[in-house]
Amino acid sequence: MKKKVLVGMSGGVDSSVAAYLLKKEGYEVIGVTMDLWSFKDYGGGESKESAPFEDARAVAEQLNIPHYLVDFKERFKHYVVNNFKEEYMKGRTPNPCVVCNTKIKWKDLYDKALELGCDYISTGHYAKIAYDEKTGFYNLLRGDDHRKDQSYFLYGVTQESLSKTLFPLQGVEKSEVRKIAEKIGLKTAEKKESQEICFIPDNDYKRFLNENIKDFKNLIKPGKMVDNEGKDINRKHDGYPFYTVGQRKGLGGGFPLPMYVKEIDSKKNIVKISTKEHLYKNRVKVSKLSWIGEIPREGEEYSAKIRFNTEDKPCRLEFIDDDNLIIVFENDVYAVAPGQSAVIYKGNIVMGGGVIDS
């Protein structure tokens, strides 16, 4: 009897090819597109490209598989969008893709897969899964195409969900995915990749916060900018949510050396700036920990990433309690931004991670 798999189809080339490969391998494939947000909800103009649902439906028809649209808008707003707004109001830099994967794709979509009688859930993520017979855990590993590896965003997936997940693109490079889509004539073969957060399609965070947080203009006012010693430099910032640690643009000119955002104090409405050398540190506090399988141990060697588009760096761990730890890096890391995800690796295995506090 064929195993049944639900494929989350975003309307992009990756999930389209994932569905094709699974069908080719003999699975009974069901395509599902999540309805998460609309332009009328959050603004940002209308997309010039066809809607994700339309593209996913067209691919499903080409592959001759059933396709459904599921409405997760309220759940997405509650877990992802509200968290995004709350974090920015605290002067932090959130990672909505991590929250979406944890709370929506591998919770709500996973539950939908079970409801439809599916044995597995699948997406077009570039990551790998391997079962470890010694530990009895399913491990999440980096994808073979390290330039596209998305394991960083998946550290919150549970062991139960991972055991029921398939990543058909785990051994495929992005260039090959395009070639497969072109060869079989998929509508999404030439579709561009989205580089921005999905619910802010114009990439204008200032507009989004202004339009989607009640009384934002009354709550957020210009405030002091101070130097590394905390001295007022007689400049005003536009509003602390519009800045992130490591930012250089938007600070004004006239400084003898390039200046960067070092810290954001939302309670005092202060943005601290400094030269680049003051943005390095080797101790990073992390909370809201989530472990996929084995829990890391103090005294062992690991590596960690403090943002997606950086390399992981050697580190060791100091646990404060079950939900808080300090990552001690072998060498200083640059521009640690509270609200971002810190993800911990053992070789190519993703151990888990948490949210950066300081």
C-alpha positions as CSV (number, residue, x, y, z in Angstrom):
1,M,0.0,0.0,0.0
2,K,1.3,3.4,-1.0
3,K,2.3,5.7,1.8
4,K,0.4,9.0,1.8
5,V,2.3,12.4,2.2
6,L,1.0,15.9,2.5
7,V,3.2,18.4,0.7
8,G,3.0,22.0,1.8
9,M,2.9,23.8,-1.5
10,S,3.8,27.5,-1.3
11,G,3.5,28.2,-5.1
12,G,7.3,28.3,-5.4
13,V,9.6,26.0,-7.4
14,D,11.1,24.2,-4.4
15,S,7.8,22.8,-3.0
16,S,6.6,22.1,-6.6
17,V,9.6,19.9,-7.3
18,A,9.4,18.3,-3.9
19,A,5.8,17.2,-4.8
20,Y,7.0,15.8,-8.1
21,L,9.9,13.9,-6.6
22,L,7.7,12.3,-4.0
23,K,5.2,11.2,-6.6
24,K,8.0,9.8,-8.7
25,E,9.2,7.8,-5.7
26,G,5.8,6.2,-5.4
27,Y,4.1,8.1,-2.7
28,E,0.4,9.1,-2.8
29,V,0.8,12.9,-2.7
30,I,-1.7,15.5,-1.5
31,G,-0.9,19.2,-2.1
32,V,-1.9,21.7,0.5
33,T,-1.4,25.5,0.3
34,M,-1.7,27.5,3.5
35,D,-3.7,30.7,3.4
36,L,-1.8,32.8,5.9
37,W,-2.3,36.5,5.1
38,S,-3.7,38.9,2.6
39,F,-2.7,42.4,1.3
40,K,-5.8,43.9,2.8
41,D,-4.8,42.6,6.2
42,Y,-1.3,44.1,6.3
43,G,-0.9,46.4,3.3
44,G,2.2,46.5,1.1
45,G,0.6,46.7,-2.3
46,E,-0.5,44.0,-4.7
47,S,1.9,41.4,-6.0
48,K,2.8,41.5,-9.7
49,E,3.0,37.7,-9.8
50,S,0.2,35.3,-9.6
51,A,-1.0,34.3,-6.2
52,P,0.7,31.4,-4.4
53,F,-2.5,29.4,-4.4
54,E,-3.0,29.7,-8.2
55,D,0.5,28.6,-8.9
56,A,0.3,25.7,-6.5
57,R,-3.0,24.6,-7.9
58,A,-1.6,24.8,-11.5
59,V,1.3,22.6,-10.5
60,A,-1.0,20.1,-8.7
61,E,-3.0,19.8,-11.9
62,Q,0.1,19.2,-13.9
63,L,1.2,16.5,-11.5
64,N,-2.3,15.1,-11.3
65,I,-2.5,15.3,-7.5
66,P,-5.3,16.6,-5.3
67,H,-4.8,20.1,-3.9
68,Y,-6.4,22.0,-1.0
69,L,-6.4,25.5,0.4
70,V,-6.4,25.6,4.2
71,D,-7.2,28.8,6.1
72,F,-4.6,29.4,8.9
73,K,-4.9,33.2,8.9
74,E,-6.0,33.6,12.5
75,R,-3.4,31.2,13.8
76,F,-0.7,32.9,11.7
77,K,-1.7,36.3,13.0
78,H,-1.8,35.1,16.6
79,Y,1.6,33.3,16.6
80,V,3.6,35.0,13.9
81,V,2.5,38.5,13.1
82,N,1.6,39.5,16.7
83,N,5.0,38.1,17.9
84,F,6.7,40.1,15.2
85,K,5.0,43.3,16.3
86,E,5.6,42.7,20.0
87,E,9.3,42.0,19.6
88,Y,9.8,45.2,17.6
89,M,8.0,47.2,20.3
90,K,10.5,45.8,22.7
91,G,13.4,47.0,20.5
92,R,14.2,43.4,19.4
93,T,14.7,41.8,16.0
94,P,12.4,38.8,15.6
95,N,12.7,35.8,13.3
96,P,9.1,35.1,12.0
97,C,10.2,32.2,9.8
98,V,11.3,30.2,12.8
99,V,8.0,30.9,14.6
100,C,6.0,30.0,11.5
101,N,7.8,26.7,11.1
102,T,7.4,25.8,14.7
103,K,3.8,27.0,15.3
104,I,2.2,26.7,11.9
105,K,3.9,24.3,9.4
106,W,5.0,21.7,11.9
107,K,1.9,22.1,14.2
108,D,-1.2,23.2,12.2
109,L,-0.1,21.7,8.9
110,Y,1.2,18.6,10.6
111,D,-2.2,18.2,12.3
112,K,-3.9,18.7,9.0
113,A,-1.8,15.8,7.6
114,L,-2.9,13.5,10.3
115,E,-6.5,14.6,9.8
116,L,-6.2,13.6,6.1
117,G,-4.8,10.2,7.0
118,C,-1.3,11.0,5.8
119,D,1.8,9.1,7.0
120,Y,4.1,12.0,6.4
121,I,4.4,15.8,5.9
122,S,6.8,17.3,3.4
123,T,8.1,20.7,2.3
124,G,10.6,22.1,-0.1
125,H,13.1,23.0,2.6
126,Y,16.8,22.3,2.0
127,A,17.6,20.2,5.1
128,K,18.2,16.5,5.9
129,I,16.8,14.0,8.3
130,A,18.6,10.9,9.6
131,Y,17.6,8.3,12.2
132,D,20.3,7.5,14.8
133,E,19.9,3.8,15.9
134,K,22.2,4.4,18.9
135,T,20.2,7.2,20.4
136,G,16.8,6.4,19.0
137,F,16.4,10.0,17.8
138,Y,15.7,11.4,14.4
139,N,18.3,14.0,13.7
140,L,18.0,17.2,11.7
141,L,21.0,17.9,9.6
142,R,22.2,20.6,7.2
143,G,21.2,20.3,3.6
144,D,23.8,19.2,1.0
145,D,23.6,22.6,-0.7
146,H,25.1,24.7,2.1
147,R,24.4,27.9,0.3
148,K,20.7,27.1,0.5
149,D,20.7,25.2,3.8
150,Q,17.6,26.0,5.8
151,S,18.2,23.9,8.9
152,Y,18.7,27.1,10.9
153,F,15.0,27.9,10.6
154,L,13.9,24.4,11.7
155,Y,15.4,24.1,15.2
156,G,12.0,24.3,16.9
157,V,10.5,21.2,15.1
158,T,9.7,18.4,17.6
159,Q,11.0,14.9,17.5
160,E,7.5,13.6,16.8
161,S,7.0,15.9,13.8
162,L,10.5,15.2,12.5
163,S,9.9,11.5,12.5
164,K,7.0,12.1,10.2
165,T,8.8,14.6,7.9
166,L,10.3,14.0,4.4
167,F,12.7,16.5,2.7
168,P,13.0,15.3,-0.9
169,L,15.3,18.2,-1.7
170,Q,17.8,17.2,0.9
171,G,20.4,15.9,-1.6
172,V,19.6,18.3,-4.4
173,E,21.2,21.7,-5.2
174,K,19.0,24.7,-6.1
175,S,20.3,24.8,-9.7
176,E,19.3,21.2,-10.2
177,V,15.8,21.9,-8.8
178,R,15.3,24.6,-11.5
179,K,16.5,22.1,-14.1
180,I,14.0,19.5,-13.0
181,A,11.2,22.0,-13.0
182,E,12.1,23.2,-16.5
183,K,12.5,19.6,-17.8
184,I,9.0,18.6,-16.8
185,G,7.4,22.0,-17.7
186,L,6.3,23.1,-14.3
187,K,4.7,26.6,-14.2
188,T,6.9,27.6,-11.3
189,A,10.2,26.8,-13.0
190,E,11.2,30.4,-13.5
191,K,9.5,31.9,-10.5
192,K,11.7,34.2,-8.5
193,E,12.6,33.5,-4.9
194,S,11.0,35.7,-2.3
195,Q,13.7,37.6,-0.3
196,E,11.5,39.4,2.1
197,I,9.2,38.4,5.0
198,C,6.0,37.1,3.3
199,F,3.6,39.4,5.1
200,I,5.7,42.5,4.3
201,P,6.0,42.0,0.6
202,D,7.2,45.6,0.0
203,N,10.0,45.0,2.6
204,D,8.9,48.3,4.2
205,Y,9.0,47.6,8.0
206,K,8.4,51.2,8.9
207,R,5.2,51.2,6.9
208,F,4.1,47.9,8.3
209,L,4.6,48.9,11.9
210,N,2.9,52.3,11.4
211,E,-0.1,50.7,9.8
212,N,-0.5,47.6,11.9
213,I,0.2,48.7,15.5
214,K,-2.6,50.7,17.2
215,D,-1.5,54.2,18.2
216,F,2.0,53.5,16.9
217,K,2.7,57.1,16.0
218,N,1.7,58.2,19.5
219,L,3.6,55.4,21.2
220,I,6.8,55.7,19.2
221,K,8.6,59.1,19.2
222,P,12.0,60.3,18.2
223,G,14.5,59.9,21.0
224,K,18.1,60.3,22.1
225,M,21.1,58.7,20.5
226,V,24.1,58.1,22.7
227,D,27.7,57.0,22.2
228,N,29.3,53.9,23.6
229,E,29.9,55.6,27.0
230,G,26.2,56.6,27.2
231,K,26.8,60.3,26.4
232,D,24.2,62.2,24.5
233,I,25.5,63.0,21.0
234,N,22.8,65.7,20.3
235,R,21.1,63.6,17.6
236,K,17.7,62.1,17.5
237,H,16.6,58.7,16.2
238,D,13.4,58.3,14.3
239,G,11.9,55.8,16.7
240,Y,13.7,52.8,18.2
241,P,11.7,50.0,16.4
242,F,13.3,51.2,13.1
243,Y,16.8,50.1,14.2
244,T,18.5,46.8,14.7
245,V,21.9,45.9,16.2
246,G,24.6,46.2,13.6
247,Q,22.7,48.7,11.4
248,R,24.8,51.4,9.8
249,K,22.4,53.2,7.5
250,G,20.1,55.9,8.8
251,L,22.3,57.1,11.6
252,G,23.3,60.4,9.8
253,G,26.7,61.5,8.6
254,G,29.4,63.7,10.0
255,F,31.1,61.1,12.2
256,P,34.9,60.7,12.0
257,L,34.5,56.9,11.8
258,P,31.6,54.7,10.5
259,M,29.0,54.2,13.3
260,Y,26.7,51.3,14.0
261,V,23.8,50.5,16.3
262,K,25.1,48.8,19.4
263,E,22.1,48.6,21.7
264,I,18.4,49.6,21.8
265,D,16.7,50.6,25.1
266,S,13.0,50.6,24.4
267,K,12.0,51.6,27.9
268,K,14.2,54.8,27.8
269,N,13.7,55.3,24.1
270,I,17.5,55.4,23.5
271,V,19.6,54.1,20.7
272,K,23.3,53.5,21.5
273,I,25.7,53.7,18.6
274,S,29.4,53.0,18.5
275,T,32.3,52.1,16.2
276,K,32.4,48.6,14.8
277,E,34.9,47.1,17.3
278,H,32.5,47.7,20.2
279,L,29.9,45.3,18.6
280,Y,31.9,42.1,19.2
281,K,31.3,39.8,22.1
282,N,31.9,36.1,23.0
283,R,29.1,35.5,25.5
284,V,25.5,35.3,24.3
285,K,22.5,34.7,26.6
286,V,19.7,32.6,25.0
287,S,16.3,31.7,26.3
288,K,13.2,29.7,25.2
289,L,15.3,26.7,24.5
290,S,14.1,23.9,22.2
291,W,16.0,20.7,21.6
292,I,15.3,18.3,18.7
293,G,16.7,15.1,20.2
294,E,19.6,14.8,22.6
295,I,20.2,17.7,24.9
296,P,23.7,19.2,24.6
297,R,26.0,18.9,27.6
298,E,28.3,21.3,29.2
299,G,32.0,20.7,28.5
300,E,31.5,19.4,25.0
301,E,32.3,21.2,21.8
302,Y,29.6,22.7,19.6
303,S,29.2,25.4,17.1
304,A,26.4,28.1,16.9
305,K,24.9,30.6,14.5
306,I,23.5,33.9,15.7
307,R,21.8,34.7,12.4
308,F,20.9,32.8,9.2
309,N,23.4,34.4,6.8
310,T,26.5,33.7,8.8
311,E,28.7,30.7,9.4
312,D,28.4,28.8,12.7
313,K,31.3,29.4,15.1
314,P,32.9,27.0,17.7
315,C,31.5,27.4,21.2
316,R,30.7,25.7,24.4
317,L,27.6,26.0,26.6
318,E,26.9,27.1,30.1
319,F,23.4,26.2,31.3
320,I,21.6,28.6,33.6
321,D,18.5,26.4,33.9
322,D,16.3,24.2,31.7
323,D,15.2,27.2,29.6
324,N,18.2,29.5,29.6
325,L,21.9,29.2,28.7
326,I,25.0,31.2,27.8
327,I,26.8,30.4,24.6
328,V,30.5,31.0,25.0
329,F,32.1,31.4,21.7
330,E,35.8,30.6,21.1
331,N,36.2,33.9,19.4
332,D,34.1,37.1,19.5
333,V,31.0,37.2,17.2
334,Y,29.6,40.4,15.6
335,A,26.4,42.3,16.2
336,V,24.4,40.0,18.4
337,A,20.8,41.1,18.0
338,P,18.2,40.3,20.7
339,G,15.2,38.5,19.3
340,Q,17.2,36.6,16.6
341,S,17.6,32.9,16.8
342,A,20.8,31.2,18.1
343,V,21.1,27.7,16.7
344,I,23.5,25.1,18.0
345,Y,25.2,22.4,15.9
346,K,27.2,19.3,16.6
347,G,29.0,18.9,13.3
348,N,26.2,18.8,10.7
349,I,23.5,17.9,13.3
350,V,21.1,20.6,14.5
351,M,20.9,20.1,18.3
352,G,18.3,22.9,18.7
353,G,18.4,26.5,19.8
354,G,16.6,29.5,21.3
355,V,16.0,33.2,21.2
356,I,18.8,35.6,21.9
357,D,18.3,37.9,24.9
358,S,21.6,39.7,25.1
